Every structure is written in structure tokens, then in C-alpha cells.
Amino acid sequence: MKKYFILFFVMYFFINSFPAIALDCNKEEAAKVFELLRESGTKIDDHGVILHIDYNNWTNLTMTQKNQFLRGIANADACIQGKARKIVIYAWDEEVAYASPYFGFKVEK
């Protein structure tokens, strides 16, 4: 659980530091977001970004935390890639949230 608080702090930094597509962002800090996700056991498919997160970790978050989590990942990915990409979050093979450069953010559960 401590890793998730650290992860949320790092992502909160990204949410408030630059817009979704930022050219002058800190790529090292952005890479730390994905490093922390991998360390916490989240599976990441780097074609687009597809996250498979533990169901219990997802359901224990408030809607605000889920939105911050999604936006933080989207901002970190945009920083690393230089452009926004589609991001899908799955919990137990069920799509629970997505971010799209064309359709915005949506947290479904």
C-alpha cells in the first residue's frame, strides 16, 4: 500500500506540472511512474498502454483517486512518448478506465 501512496504522489506531481502533451517534461520522473507500477505488480503492455492492475487495489480507490491515477499515467506516457496515446486499465480482465487523445478520460468503475 505504501508503494501506491508514493505512486499517487509522483502522479499528482505530473497532473499538476504539465498538460497531457508536454514537450519540456522530465522524462526521468515520468519513467519512474512506470517503474513503480511494474514494481507493484502491475502488468504493462507498451503497445499503446494497457495496464492490468490488481482488482482489489483498484476497487479500494475513490473515484477522485482513480481519475488522478489515470491522468498521471496518461501524462507520464505522453511525456515519454512525446504524444498522447490510448491507455486502457483492466482489473480482472474487465476494462475499468481509459484515456484517449481523441475522446478524453473515462473511469467506468
C-alpha positions in Angstrom: 0.0 0.0 0.0 2.9 2.3 0.7 4.1 2.0 -2.9 0.7 3.2 -4.1 0.9 6.3 -1.9 4.3 7.1 -3.4 2.9 6.3 -6.9 0.0 8.7 -6.3 2.3 11.4 -5.1 4.5 11.1 -8.2 1.5 11.1 -10.5 0.0 14.1 -8.6 3.2 15.9 -9.5 2.6 15.1 -13.2 -1.0 16.1 -13.1 -0.2 19.5 -11.8 3.1 20.1 -13.5 2.3 19.9 -17.2 -0.6 19.3 -19.6 -1.2 15.9 -21.2 1.1 16.6 -24.1 4.2 18.4 -22.8 7.4 18.7 -24.7 9.6 20.0 -21.9 8.7 17.5 -19.2 11.0 15.4 -17.0 11.3 12.1 -18.8 13.2 10.5 -15.8 10.4 11.3 -13.4 7.9 10.0 -16.0 9.8 6.8 -16.3 9.6 6.4 -12.5 5.8 6.2 -12.7 6.0 3.1 -14.9 8.9 1.7 -12.9 6.7 2.0 -9.7 3.8 0.4 -11.5 5.9 -2.6 -12.5 7.4 -2.9 -9.0 3.8 -3.0 -7.6 3.0 -6.0 -9.8 1.0 -4.1 -12.5 1.4 -5.7 -15.9 2.1 -3.2 -18.7 1.8 -3.8 -22.4 3.7 -1.0 -24.1 1.8 -1.1 -27.4 -0.4 1.8 -26.5 -0.5 1.4 -22.8 -2.6 -1.3 -21.4 -2.4 -1.8 -17.6 -3.6 -4.9 -15.8 -4.0 -3.7 -12.2 -5.0 -5.8 -9.2 -8.7 -5.7 -8.8 -8.6 -5.1 -5.0 -6.2 -2.2 -5.4 -8.5 -0.6 -8.0 -11.7 -1.0 -6.0 -10.2 0.4 -2.9 -9.5 3.8 -4.6 -12.0 6.6 -4.5 -13.3 8.0 -7.9 -11.0 11.0 -7.4 -8.0 8.8 -6.9 -8.9 6.7 -9.9 -9.1 9.8 -12.1 -5.8 11.1 -10.7 -4.2 7.7 -11.3 -5.4 7.6 -14.9 -4.4 11.2 -15.7 -1.0 10.7 -14.0 -0.3 7.6 -16.2 -1.5 9.4 -19.3 0.7 12.5 -18.6 3.7 10.3 -17.8 3.2 8.3 -21.0 2.8 11.5 -23.1 6.0 12.8 -21.6 7.9 9.7 -22.5 6.4 9.2 -26.0 6.1 12.9 -27.0 2.4 12.4 -27.8 -0.8 11.2 -26.2 -1.7 7.6 -26.8 -4.7 5.4 -25.8 -4.4 4.0 -22.3 -6.7 1.2 -21.1 -6.8 0.0 -17.5 -8.1 -3.5 -16.8 -8.9 -5.1 -13.4 -9.5 -8.8 -13.6 -9.9 -8.8 -17.4 -12.6 -6.1 -17.2 -12.0 -2.6 -18.7 -12.4 -0.1 -15.8 -10.9 3.1 -17.3 -9.4 4.6 -20.4 -7.7 7.7 -21.7 -7.9 8.6 -25.3 -6.2 11.5 -27.2 -9.5 11.8 -29.1 -12.2 11.1 -26.5 -10.6 12.2 -23.2 -10.7 10.3 -19.9 -13.3 7.9 -18.6 -13.4 5.9 -15.4 -16.1 3.3 -15.7 -15.9 1.6 -12.3 
